[in-house]
Each structure stands twice: as structure tokens, then as C-alpha cells.
Amino acid sequence: MHTDQFARSKKFIKLLRPEVAGAAAQTAITWFKPALKIGDHGKPIAQPTLTPATLGRLGALEVRLAQKKQDIKRAQKLRYRVFYKDGTAIADAATMLARRDKDAFDKICEHLLVIDHAAKPSLSGKQPVVGTYRLLRQEIADRHGGFYTQNEFDIAGMIARHPQLRFLELGRSCVLPPYRNKRTVELLWHGIWSYVRQHGVDVMIGCASFDGTDPERLALPLSFLHHYAAAPEAWRARAHPSRYVEMNRMPKDAVNQKAALRELPPLIKGYLRLGASIGEGAVIDHQFGTTDVLIIMPVSAISSRYIEHFGADATRHAA
């Protein structure tokens, strides 16, 4: 995939420079293809098949995969705090009782955790989980009814157009407020990159959210994404017709790019800087109080500046 749609003007490129973007958008990751072996069926298979628990360290912070049910519960408790207690999500009775954000996908996903070893332990003696991501590989999704993203966006055609590529879904990203800085987010991305290398992932997809459910209040950033970050035809996917919300709410010449960039959530801004593009149409998620857009990020599209930042072997924060 090419990112020509992000380079139509020098002015736009300048706006996405690290010194202009927010700190959380300054996350960096390298995206080289891993070394692959060729299987009997003639297609490459990723090695190794087993993922080590610890993926990286940065000072007292460790990024690792959940290994036990208790680890997943800790991630769910963090998500509850960020999405429901501190955020705008609406909890049903079961969620309020459990004080955990959970769904059926948690059982089939892997969970990336950032743990602070310098923080005060919990009553159970565990160090706190301060950041998390949920990861779902295509081969696992295919065995269990598909990706979570398919609830909002029709991605089947896009995936079918690239049968030789392996997809990874990123979701349920959240970080505690005191840790919303470059160090924590960078370590999360290091964990994702390590996972991508180990599993031979070619494309990352997922939903990213704006706070709020009124698209008119989001007219400027949604229109900006529509005009300047739309996925090219080969990677295009639309919101389901029953949930489709028009993103083209302002003509292109009326979009103030600087103002629009200021209104983009740091996570979406970071995805764009890495080389992601955006699907067609948004979706309102009333349970979480958000407006969601589709992120499409082929490994081949990742900006070379992050290769230089982390190094080709992705060992900058290796454990």
C-alpha cells in the first residue's frame, strides 16, 4: 500500500512531524517482515510459533503477554476503570457487579500488558497493570466467527482481496491517565511489533474511537480523515449500511488541517503517522459513548522513520 494520499501537500506533511504532533502520537515502531520458513503448502510460515511472555522493558515498565486468567482479569479491570469509571461507557448490571470490561472475544484474544514494577503492589501483591491492548490473529478469528471489527465494518471483501496476507486485529487499547506519556505508549508499540515479528503479521486492523456520539460535533476531524486519510481502493472497507455514519461532513477546501489535527485523538494521530489509512464511514457505539473509525495499517506502509528510530531488529526495549 502506498501513502501518497498523506503527501499531497508539504504543508500536510509538516503538520505530522514529531515536533508538531502530540507526545502520545510520537510512538514509534519498526515494521520489517520477519524471517519466514516455507511450509509444505508452498506458503511462508512464521517462526517461532510460541510467544515469550515478556516482550520488552523500559526502566521499571515491562510489556508482556497475559499468561493466566488472573492476568486477563487485571486487564479487564483496567479497561473498566478507563472506559466505564473514568470514561463515558455505560455499564450493564453484570459489568457493574464484576467491575471488569469483558466480552466473548477476551477468551480467544491475547492480551498485551504494561506492568509498573516500581508502583505500589495491590492487595493481592501484584504490580499494577497500567496499559493494555487486545490482539486477535486472523487464523484464530476465523475459527471463532471472525474479528470484533466485523460487528461495525464490512471487512470481508478487503480481507478476501489479500488472501496471501495475515491480518491482526488491535483493540481495547487503554492506559491509565498518569501513564499516558511517550514511554508507556512506546513500550506498548514495542510489544505489538515484537508480536508482529513472531507471528508473521502483514496487516493490522481495528477500530479507533472519538469520544462522543454526535457526528456533527466531530464534523471537522471526520471530514479531515475522509479527505486526507482515506484508504486506497485495494484496502477500502465500509461501515455496515445499518450503522453507517457519513464522514464527509465538510467540503475539502473548508477543512482547516491544523485545527483538525488538534481534534484527532492521540491514538488515531499516531496511527496516521505510522502510515495507516481510514475506512469509509464511521460507526456510533452507544455503549461506549464513542464514534468509531476503521484503521487499516499494512506492515509495508509503515514509515521508514520508525525503522531508523528502533532499529531493524526491534531490540531497543528488548527484555
C-alpha positions as CSV (number, residue, x, y, z in Angstrom):
1,M,0.0,0.0,0.0
2,H,1.2,3.5,-0.8
3,T,0.7,6.5,1.4
4,D,0.5,9.1,-1.4
5,Q,-2.8,10.3,0.0
6,F,-0.8,11.6,3.0
7,A,1.7,13.5,0.9
8,R,-0.4,15.7,-1.3
9,S,1.0,18.9,0.2
10,K,4.2,19.8,2.0
11,K,2.1,21.6,4.5
12,F,0.3,18.5,5.5
13,I,3.5,16.5,5.9
14,K,4.9,19.3,8.1
15,L,1.8,19.0,10.4
16,L,2.6,15.4,11.0
17,R,6.2,15.9,12.1
18,P,7.1,14.7,15.6
19,E,7.8,18.1,16.9
20,V,4.3,19.2,15.9
21,A,2.3,16.1,16.9
22,G,1.3,15.4,20.5
23,A,3.5,13.3,22.7
24,A,1.3,10.3,22.6
25,A,1.4,10.4,18.9
26,Q,5.2,10.2,19.0
27,T,5.0,6.5,19.4
28,A,7.5,4.6,17.2
29,I,7.9,1.1,15.9
30,T,9.8,-0.8,13.3
31,W,7.9,-2.9,10.8
32,F,10.2,-5.2,8.9
33,K,8.9,-8.6,7.7
34,P,10.2,-11.4,10.0
35,A,12.3,-14.2,8.8
36,L,10.0,-16.9,7.4
37,K,10.2,-20.5,6.6
38,I,8.4,-22.1,3.7
39,G,5.9,-24.9,4.6
40,D,4.9,-27.9,2.6
41,H,2.0,-26.0,1.1
42,G,4.4,-23.5,-0.5
43,K,3.4,-20.6,1.7
44,P,5.7,-19.0,4.3
45,I,5.1,-19.8,7.9
46,A,6.2,-17.6,10.8
47,Q,8.8,-18.9,13.4
48,P,8.8,-19.3,16.3
49,T,5.2,-20.4,17.0
50,L,5.5,-19.8,20.7
51,T,5.5,-16.2,22.0
52,P,7.5,-15.5,25.2
53,A,5.6,-13.8,27.9
54,T,8.0,-10.8,28.3
55,L,8.3,-8.7,25.2
56,G,10.3,-5.7,26.4
57,R,11.3,-3.4,29.2
58,L,11.8,0.3,29.7
59,G,13.0,1.2,33.2
60,A,10.5,-0.1,35.7
61,L,7.9,-0.8,33.0
62,E,7.6,-4.2,31.4
63,V,5.4,-5.2,28.4
64,R,4.3,-8.8,28.4
65,L,1.5,-11.1,27.3
66,A,-1.1,-12.3,29.8
67,Q,-0.3,-15.9,30.8
68,K,-3.1,-16.7,33.2
69,K,-6.8,-16.0,33.7
70,Q,-5.8,-13.7,36.5
71,D,-3.7,-11.6,34.1
72,I,-6.7,-11.2,31.8
73,K,-8.9,-10.1,34.7
74,R,-6.3,-7.5,35.6
75,A,-6.5,-6.1,32.0
76,Q,-10.3,-6.2,32.2
77,K,-10.2,-4.3,35.5
78,L,-8.0,-1.6,33.9
79,R,-10.4,-1.4,30.9
80,Y,-13.4,-1.0,33.3
81,R,-11.7,1.8,35.1
82,V,-10.7,3.7,31.9
83,F,-13.8,3.0,29.9
84,Y,-16.6,3.0,32.5
85,K,-15.4,4.6,35.7
86,D,-13.5,7.4,34.2
87,G,-15.0,7.3,30.7
88,T,-18.4,7.5,29.1
89,A,-19.2,3.9,28.6
90,I,-22.5,2.7,30.0
91,A,-22.2,-0.5,32.2
92,D,-24.9,-3.1,32.4
93,A,-25.7,-4.8,35.7
94,A,-23.2,-7.7,35.1
95,T,-20.4,-5.3,34.2
96,M,-21.0,-3.1,37.3
97,L,-21.1,-6.1,39.5
98,A,-17.9,-7.6,38.1
99,R,-16.2,-4.2,37.8
100,R,-14.5,-5.6,34.7
101,D,-14.9,-4.8,31.0
102,K,-15.3,-8.2,29.3
103,D,-16.8,-9.9,26.4
104,A,-16.7,-13.2,24.5
105,F,-13.6,-12.1,22.5
106,D,-11.5,-12.0,25.6
107,K,-11.3,-15.8,25.6
108,I,-9.8,-16.1,22.2
109,C,-7.6,-13.0,22.2
110,E,-4.1,-12.5,23.6
111,H,-3.7,-9.6,26.0
112,L,-0.7,-7.2,26.0
113,L,0.0,-5.7,29.4
114,V,2.3,-3.0,30.6
115,I,3.2,-3.5,34.2
116,D,4.9,-0.9,36.5
117,H,7.3,-2.8,38.8
118,A,8.1,0.4,40.7
119,A,4.5,1.1,41.7
120,K,2.8,0.0,45.0
121,P,1.5,-3.6,44.7
122,S,-2.2,-4.3,45.0
123,L,-3.7,-6.1,48.0
124,S,-3.1,-9.3,46.2
125,G,0.6,-8.5,46.0
126,K,0.6,-7.9,42.2
127,Q,2.2,-5.0,40.5
128,P,-0.4,-2.8,38.7
129,V,-1.3,-3.2,35.0
130,V,-1.1,0.4,33.7
131,G,-1.7,-0.2,29.9
132,T,-3.2,-2.9,27.7
133,Y,-4.0,-3.9,24.1
134,R,-6.1,-6.8,22.9
135,L,-4.7,-8.8,20.0
136,L,-6.5,-11.2,17.7
137,R,-4.8,-13.1,14.9
138,Q,-6.7,-14.0,11.7
139,E,-6.3,-17.7,12.0
140,I,-7.9,-17.6,15.5
141,A,-10.6,-15.2,14.4
142,D,-11.5,-17.5,11.5
143,R,-12.1,-20.4,13.9
144,H,-14.4,-18.4,16.2
145,G,-16.7,-16.4,13.9
146,G,-14.4,-13.5,12.8
147,F,-13.0,-10.3,14.1
148,Y,-14.6,-7.9,16.6
149,T,-14.3,-5.2,14.0
150,Q,-16.7,-7.1,11.7
151,N,-19.5,-6.0,14.1
152,E,-19.1,-2.4,12.8
153,F,-17.3,-2.6,9.5
154,D,-17.7,-4.9,6.4
155,I,-14.1,-6.0,6.2
156,A,-14.7,-9.4,4.5
157,G,-14.1,-8.0,1.0
158,M,-10.9,-6.3,1.9
159,I,-9.5,-9.5,3.5
160,A,-10.6,-11.6,0.6
161,R,-8.7,-9.3,-1.8
162,H,-5.5,-10.2,0.1
163,P,-5.6,-13.9,0.7
164,Q,-1.9,-14.3,0.9
165,L,-1.6,-11.8,3.8
166,R,-2.0,-12.4,7.6
167,F,-4.2,-9.9,9.5
168,L,-4.0,-8.9,13.2
169,E,-6.8,-7.0,15.0
170,L,-5.8,-4.4,17.6
171,G,-8.4,-3.4,20.1
172,R,-9.4,-2.4,23.6
173,S,-6.4,-0.1,23.9
174,C,-6.2,1.9,27.1
175,V,-3.6,3.4,29.5
176,L,-4.1,4.9,33.0
177,P,-4.0,8.7,33.0
178,P,-0.7,9.1,34.9
179,Y,1.0,6.8,32.3
180,R,-0.3,8.5,29.2
181,N,3.1,9.5,28.0
182,K,5.6,8.6,25.3
183,R,7.4,6.0,27.4
184,T,4.3,3.8,28.1
185,V,2.8,4.1,24.7
186,E,6.2,3.4,23.0
187,L,6.6,0.3,25.1
188,L,3.1,-0.9,24.1
189,W,4.1,-0.4,20.5
190,H,7.3,-2.3,21.0
191,G,5.2,-5.2,22.4
192,I,3.0,-5.1,19.3
193,W,5.9,-5.0,17.0
194,S,7.6,-8.0,18.7
195,Y,4.3,-9.9,18.4
196,V,4.0,-8.9,14.7
197,R,7.5,-10.2,14.0
198,Q,6.9,-13.5,15.8
199,H,3.7,-14.3,14.1
200,G,4.4,-13.1,10.6
201,V,1.6,-10.4,10.6
202,D,1.2,-8.4,7.3
203,V,-1.7,-6.1,8.1
204,M,-3.1,-4.6,11.3
205,I,-6.7,-3.5,11.5
206,G,-9.1,-2.3,14.3
207,C,-11.5,0.3,15.4
208,A,-10.3,3.6,16.9
209,S,-12.6,6.0,18.7
210,F,-13.5,9.6,19.2
211,D,-15.2,10.5,22.4
212,G,-18.9,11.4,21.8
213,T,-21.8,10.2,19.7
214,D,-22.7,13.4,17.9
215,P,-21.1,13.3,14.5
216,E,-21.9,17.0,13.9
217,R,-19.6,17.9,16.8
218,L,-16.9,15.8,15.1
219,A,-17.5,17.2,11.6
220,L,-14.0,18.7,11.3
221,P,-11.9,15.7,12.2
222,L,-14.1,13.2,10.5
223,S,-14.0,15.3,7.3
224,F,-10.3,15.6,7.6
225,L,-9.9,11.8,7.7
226,H,-12.3,11.4,4.8
227,H,-10.4,13.9,2.6
228,Y,-6.8,13.3,3.6
229,A,-6.5,9.7,5.0
230,A,-9.0,7.6,3.1
231,A,-7.7,4.1,2.3
232,P,-7.0,3.4,-1.4
233,E,-9.2,1.1,-3.4
234,A,-7.3,-2.1,-2.6
235,W,-7.7,-1.5,1.1
236,R,-11.1,0.0,1.2
237,A,-13.8,-1.2,3.6
238,R,-17.1,0.4,4.6
239,A,-19.1,0.6,7.8
240,H,-22.1,-1.7,7.6
241,P,-25.1,0.1,6.0
242,S,-27.3,-0.2,9.1
243,R,-24.6,1.6,11.1
244,Y,-23.0,3.9,8.5
245,V,-22.3,7.5,9.5
246,E,-21.1,9.9,6.8
247,M,-17.6,11.2,7.4
248,N,-17.7,13.7,4.6
249,R,-19.4,16.4,6.5
250,M,-17.4,19.4,5.2
251,P,-16.0,20.2,1.7
252,K,-12.3,19.7,1.5
253,D,-11.5,23.3,1.0
254,A,-13.3,24.1,4.2
255,V,-11.2,21.8,6.3
256,N,-8.6,23.6,8.5
257,Q,-5.9,20.9,8.7
258,K,-4.1,22.3,11.8
259,A,-7.4,22.6,13.7
260,A,-8.5,19.1,12.6
261,L,-5.2,17.6,13.7
262,R,-5.6,19.1,17.2
263,E,-9.0,17.4,17.4
264,L,-7.7,14.0,16.5
265,P,-7.4,11.6,19.4
266,P,-3.6,10.9,20.1
267,L,-4.1,7.2,19.1
268,I,-5.6,8.0,15.7
269,K,-2.9,10.6,15.1
270,G,-0.3,8.1,16.0
271,Y,-1.7,5.5,13.6
272,L,-1.7,8.1,10.8
273,R,1.9,9.0,11.5
274,L,2.9,5.3,11.3
275,G,1.3,5.0,7.8
276,A,-2.3,3.9,8.5
277,S,-5.3,4.8,6.4
278,I,-9.0,5.1,7.3
279,G,-12.0,3.1,6.1
280,E,-15.2,4.6,4.7
281,G,-17.9,5.7,7.1
282,A,-17.9,5.9,10.9
283,V,-20.0,4.0,13.4
284,I,-21.7,5.2,16.6
285,D,-21.0,3.0,19.6
286,H,-23.7,4.0,22.1
287,Q,-22.5,1.6,24.8
288,F,-19.0,3.1,24.9
289,G,-20.1,6.6,24.1
290,T,-17.8,6.8,21.1
291,T,-17.7,7.4,17.3
292,D,-15.5,4.7,15.7
293,V,-13.4,4.7,12.5
294,L,-11.7,1.8,10.8
295,I,-7.9,1.7,10.9
296,I,-6.1,-0.2,8.2
297,M,-2.3,-0.5,8.5
298,P,-0.3,-2.8,6.3
299,V,3.2,-3.5,7.6
300,S,4.6,-2.4,4.2
301,A,3.1,1.1,4.7
302,I,4.9,1.8,8.0
303,S,7.0,5.0,7.7
304,S,10.8,4.4,7.5
305,R,11.4,7.0,10.2
306,Y,10.4,4.4,12.8
307,I,12.8,1.8,11.3
308,E,15.6,4.3,12.0
309,H,14.2,5.0,15.5
310,F,14.0,1.4,16.7
311,G,16.5,-0.4,14.5
312,A,15.8,-3.3,12.2
313,D,16.0,-6.0,14.9
314,A,13.5,-4.2,17.2
315,T,15.7,-4.7,20.2
316,R,15.7,-1.2,21.6
317,H,13.5,-2.2,24.6
318,A,14.1,-5.9,24.4
319,A,13.9,-7.7,27.8
